[in-house]
Amino acid sequence: VQLVESGGGLVQAGGSLRLSCAASGTTSSIHTVGWYRQVPGKQRELVARFIKGDGSTNYADSVKGRFTISTDSSEKTAYLQMNSLKPDDTAVYYCYADTLWLGRFWGQGTQVTVSS
């Protein structure tokens, strides 16, 4: 499984960005997709995840009501819509995919910077 991320960038506080994570390879084995984020010197934080089996989603408390995770109809591309961005959302965002028998795969990471 290969994951390619896009969509990061610089935005002012209150603005929006949408991250994409395109999967290729043995995508039928993927059961969960999501994003973590990391700030230098801090632990990687789970931001959001989407469980394909039942379509359920989970979010970090810090992003609930502002971020939305979804997939396209083929379930090969995941999206993280980020609204009402805050400077505290500044981080490198990594998408990931958990598979049934191949383990976890990571995207290359994309920088999100929110200016105050």
C-alpha positions as CSV (number, residue, x, y, z in Angstrom):
1,V,0.0,0.0,0.0
2,Q,1.3,3.5,-0.9
3,L,-0.1,6.7,0.5
4,V,0.4,10.1,-1.1
5,E,-0.6,13.2,0.8
6,S,-1.4,16.6,-0.5
7,G,-3.1,19.8,0.6
8,G,-1.0,21.3,3.4
9,G,0.1,24.9,3.4
10,L,-0.1,28.2,5.2
11,V,-3.4,29.7,6.3
12,Q,-4.5,32.4,8.6
13,A,-6.3,31.6,11.8
14,G,-10.0,31.0,11.2
15,G,-9.3,29.7,7.7
16,S,-9.7,26.2,6.2
17,L,-7.6,23.6,4.5
18,R,-8.4,20.2,3.0
19,L,-5.8,17.4,3.2
20,S,-6.0,14.4,0.8
21,C,-4.5,11.0,1.2
22,A,-4.5,8.9,-2.0
23,A,-4.0,5.1,-1.6
24,S,-2.7,2.7,-4.2
25,G,-1.7,-0.9,-4.2
26,T,-3.6,-3.5,-2.1
27,T,-6.2,-1.0,-1.0
28,S,-8.8,-3.7,-0.5
29,S,-6.9,-4.7,2.7
30,I,-7.3,-1.3,4.3
31,H,-9.9,-1.2,7.1
32,T,-9.0,2.1,8.8
33,V,-7.6,5.4,7.5
34,G,-6.8,8.5,9.5
35,W,-4.4,11.3,10.3
36,Y,-1.9,11.9,13.1
37,R,-0.1,15.2,13.6
38,Q,3.2,16.0,15.2
39,V,4.9,19.1,16.5
40,P,8.6,19.0,17.2
41,G,9.3,17.9,20.8
42,K,5.8,16.5,21.3
43,Q,4.2,13.1,20.9
44,R,2.4,12.3,17.7
45,E,-1.3,12.9,18.2
46,L,-4.2,11.0,16.6
47,V,-6.4,13.6,14.9
48,A,-9.1,11.6,13.2
49,R,-9.8,8.2,11.8
50,F,-12.4,6.6,9.6
51,I,-13.3,2.9,10.0
52,K,-14.5,1.5,6.7
53,G,-16.5,-1.4,8.0
54,D,-19.2,0.6,9.6
55,G,-18.3,4.1,8.4
56,S,-17.6,5.3,11.9
57,T,-15.3,8.2,12.7
58,N,-13.3,9.3,15.7
59,Y,-11.8,12.7,16.5
60,A,-9.4,14.2,19.0
61,D,-11.2,16.4,21.4
62,S,-9.2,19.3,20.2
63,V,-10.6,19.1,16.7
64,K,-14.1,18.0,17.2
65,G,-16.6,20.2,15.5
66,R,-13.9,21.7,13.3
67,F,-12.4,18.8,11.4
68,T,-14.2,16.2,9.3
69,I,-12.7,13.0,7.8
70,S,-14.3,11.4,4.8
71,T,-13.5,9.2,1.8
72,D,-14.5,9.3,-1.9
73,S,-16.9,6.7,-3.2
74,S,-14.0,4.3,-4.1
75,E,-12.6,4.6,-0.6
76,K,-9.2,5.0,-2.1
77,T,-8.8,8.7,-1.2
78,A,-9.4,10.0,2.2
79,Y,-9.9,13.7,3.0
80,L,-9.5,15.8,6.2
81,Q,-11.5,19.0,6.0
82,M,-10.1,21.4,8.5
83,N,-12.1,24.5,9.4
84,S,-11.8,27.2,11.9
85,L,-8.1,26.6,12.1
86,K,-6.1,27.7,15.1
87,P,-2.3,28.4,15.5
88,D,-2.3,25.3,17.8
89,D,-3.2,23.2,14.7
90,T,0.2,23.9,13.3
91,A,2.0,20.6,12.8
92,V,3.1,18.0,10.2
93,Y,0.1,15.9,9.4
94,Y,0.6,12.2,8.5
95,C,-2.1,10.1,7.0
96,Y,-2.0,6.4,7.8
97,A,-3.8,3.2,6.7
98,D,-4.3,0.1,8.8
99,T,-4.6,-3.1,6.8
100,L,-6.0,-6.6,7.6
101,W,-2.7,-8.4,7.1
102,L,0.0,-6.0,5.9
103,G,0.2,-3.7,9.0
104,R,0.2,0.1,9.0
105,F,1.3,2.3,6.3
106,W,2.1,6.0,6.4
107,G,2.0,9.0,4.0
108,Q,5.0,11.3,3.6
109,G,3.6,14.0,5.8
110,T,2.4,17.5,4.9
111,Q,3.1,20.7,6.8
112,V,0.1,22.8,8.0
113,T,0.9,26.2,9.4
114,V,-1.7,28.4,10.9
115,S,-0.7,32.1,11.4
116,S,-2.3,34.2,14.1
